[in-house]
Amino acid sequence: MIRMILIDMDGTCLNTFKRISKKNLEAMKMLQTYGVTVVPASGRAMHSLPKAVFEDPSFRYVMTSNGARLTDRDSGEIIFREEITPEESRQLLDLINDMPVTVGVQAGGRYYLHGGRIENMIGGFAFASDLEQVTMCDDLLEHVDAAGGAEKFSLFYHHPGIRNQVTERIRSQMHLRISKGFIYSEVCSEKAGKGNALKALQEHLHIAKEECACIGDGDNDITMFENCGLRFAPQNACRDIREMADHIVSDNDHDCVWEAVRIMMEQKCI
């Protein structure tokens, strides 16, 4: 039986307009009535989560910044935390300072974007209508220092052709975890990741891998998939995720979480 499900946000639970559909939210709440622990597992910082999740205390455990943090919102305990140190953050920014990249950082549960280098709308690409949750600033490291580390850096490329050049430069000099999108990359501590955060939560709650389900679309979800017994992928997922999935469901614009829950109920997994 499934006792816990991890649900990726952007590209999975959220539609193209960065909103949770009514049916997806109903499915998540229904799982809770069956006693299933529903864990939002997001690349976002805590205070950048969708309001439907952030403002609902029933989502007790929340995984943020690609697994850099796992928080028990009831007690305030941070169950898992693996961040890029302030020193590593300086090294990273020095490495890419001469490249056409707009940089954002998640630190202390908030999202900061370097306001002096924003071009067009690229800085808001990841969060679209949630721009009110983004703080523009001139000094990212000030916020990293204040928080004691960086949960995640987001690198928005001014043109996609430089993606490999940027990531290869970082990998040649530093040991960090890099997840790649088409026009952006996400950089976290090598020890972070949704899989490592999930293992910490499984140990904390005494839940076995076989009792966990998940749904996600991107390569930052691969380690989460590796540590779950039942895996769902929306049709818009990347190839690696689709190949790992036990079930392919509708895309993120057509209630994929609701469909995954329907399958679990039909198979009497919950």
Buried (B, 14 or more C-beta within 10 A) or exposed (E): EBBBBBBBBBBBBBBEEBBBBEBBBBBBEBBBEEEBBBBBBBBBBBBBBBEBBBEBEEBBBBBBBBBBBBBBBEEEEEBBBBBBEBEBBBBBBEBBEEBBBBBBBBBBBBBBBBBEBBEEEBBBBBBBEBEEBBEEBEEBBEBBBEBEBBBBBBBBBBEEEBBEEBBEBBEEEBEBBBBBBEBBBBBBBBBBBBBBBBBBBBEBBEBEEEBBBBBBBBBBBBBBBBBBBBBBBBBBBBEBBBEBBEBBBBBBBBBBBBBBBBBBBEEEBB
